[in-house]
Amino acid sequence: MPDPIADLDDRAERVARGAAWMDKAEPGWIDVIDPDRLKMQSRCDCVLGQLKSGWSGTLLGLFPDRFRVNSERLACIGFIVSHGFEKSIRGENYAQLTAAWRDLILARRAANLSPAAP
């Protein structure tokens, strides 16, 4: 199994990957998240934390057994990092990660509000 932490892409790509996953796992998530409240360092105010099941509820729903076995827990952590839900170990900070998510959310919302091309 490839190590998802060893091959991290840049922040915007990781956040886009996380958003694509959210589109499938939590349809409509984009309308639930409050970008002004968004703080990726907070389990209550991050993207997952603002959903109805919260950070831990969402992850436990995805990975019910991965918090029990150490190697599987690492796979869960790899998923979280590689999908932009947690900062990388390469000097990234939470403000940068929060800004990337906020930019994506606002851009998507603006695109949905734009009038359709004729």
C-alpha positions in Angstrom: 0.0 0.0 0.0 1.5 3.4 -1.0 2.2 5.8 1.8 -0.3 8.7 1.3 1.8 11.1 3.5 5.0 10.6 1.6 3.6 11.8 -1.7 1.8 15.0 -0.7 0.8 17.4 -3.5 0.5 21.1 -2.9 -2.1 22.5 -0.6 -4.6 23.6 -3.3 -4.5 20.1 -4.9 -5.0 18.4 -1.5 -8.0 20.7 -0.7 -9.5 20.1 -4.1 -9.1 16.3 -3.5 -10.9 16.8 -0.1 -13.7 18.8 -1.7 -14.2 16.2 -4.4 -14.4 13.5 -1.7 -16.9 15.7 0.2 -19.1 16.1 -2.9 -19.6 12.4 -2.8 -19.6 11.7 0.9 -21.6 14.7 2.0 -23.6 16.2 -0.9 -24.5 19.8 -0.2 -21.6 20.3 2.2 -20.6 23.5 0.4 -23.8 25.2 1.6 -23.4 24.1 5.2 -19.9 25.5 5.8 -19.6 29.0 7.2 -16.4 30.4 5.7 -16.3 33.1 8.4 -16.3 30.5 11.1 -13.8 28.2 9.3 -10.7 27.3 11.3 -9.0 24.1 10.2 -7.2 23.8 13.6 -10.6 23.5 15.3 -12.4 20.2 15.4 -15.7 22.2 15.8 -15.0 24.9 13.2 -13.1 22.9 10.5 -14.8 21.6 7.3 -15.6 18.3 8.9 -16.5 19.8 12.3 -19.2 22.1 10.8 -21.1 19.1 9.4 -24.0 17.6 11.4 -22.0 14.6 12.5 -18.9 16.7 13.4 -15.3 15.9 12.9 -15.1 12.6 14.8 -18.5 11.4 13.7 -17.6 11.9 10.1 -14.3 10.1 10.4 -15.7 7.3 12.5 -18.4 6.8 9.9 -15.7 6.6 7.3 -13.1 4.6 9.2 -15.0 2.7 12.0 -12.1 0.3 12.7 -9.1 2.4 11.9 -8.9 3.9 15.3 -8.2 0.5 16.8 -5.3 -0.8 14.8 -2.2 1.3 14.6 -1.3 0.7 11.0 -4.9 1.4 9.9 -4.9 4.5 12.0 -1.9 5.7 10.1 -3.9 5.1 6.9 -6.7 7.3 8.3 -4.2 10.0 9.1 -2.8 9.8 5.6 -6.2 10.2 4.2 -6.9 13.2 6.3 -3.6 14.9 5.3 -3.7 14.0 1.7 -7.3 15.3 1.3 -6.5 18.7 3.0 -8.3 18.1 6.3 -5.1 18.4 8.3 -1.9 20.3 7.7 1.1 18.5 6.3 4.3 17.9 8.1 6.2 20.1 5.6 6.0 23.4 7.3 2.4 24.2 6.5 0.3 26.0 9.1 -3.4 26.0 9.8 -3.9 29.6 8.6 -2.7 28.5 5.1 -4.9 25.5 5.1 -7.9 27.4 6.3 -7.3 30.0 3.6 -7.1 27.3 0.9 -10.4 25.8 2.0 -12.1 29.3 2.3 -10.8 30.2 -1.2 -12.2 27.0 -2.7 -15.6 27.4 -0.9 -16.0 31.0 -2.0 -14.9 30.3 -5.6 -17.4 27.5 -5.9 -20.2 29.5 -4.4 -19.4 32.4 -6.8 -19.4 30.0 -9.7 -22.8 28.7 -8.8 -24.2 32.3 -8.5 -22.8 33.3 -11.9 -25.3 33.6 -14.7 -25.3 30.7 -17.1 -23.6 31.4 -20.4 -26.0 31.9 -23.4 
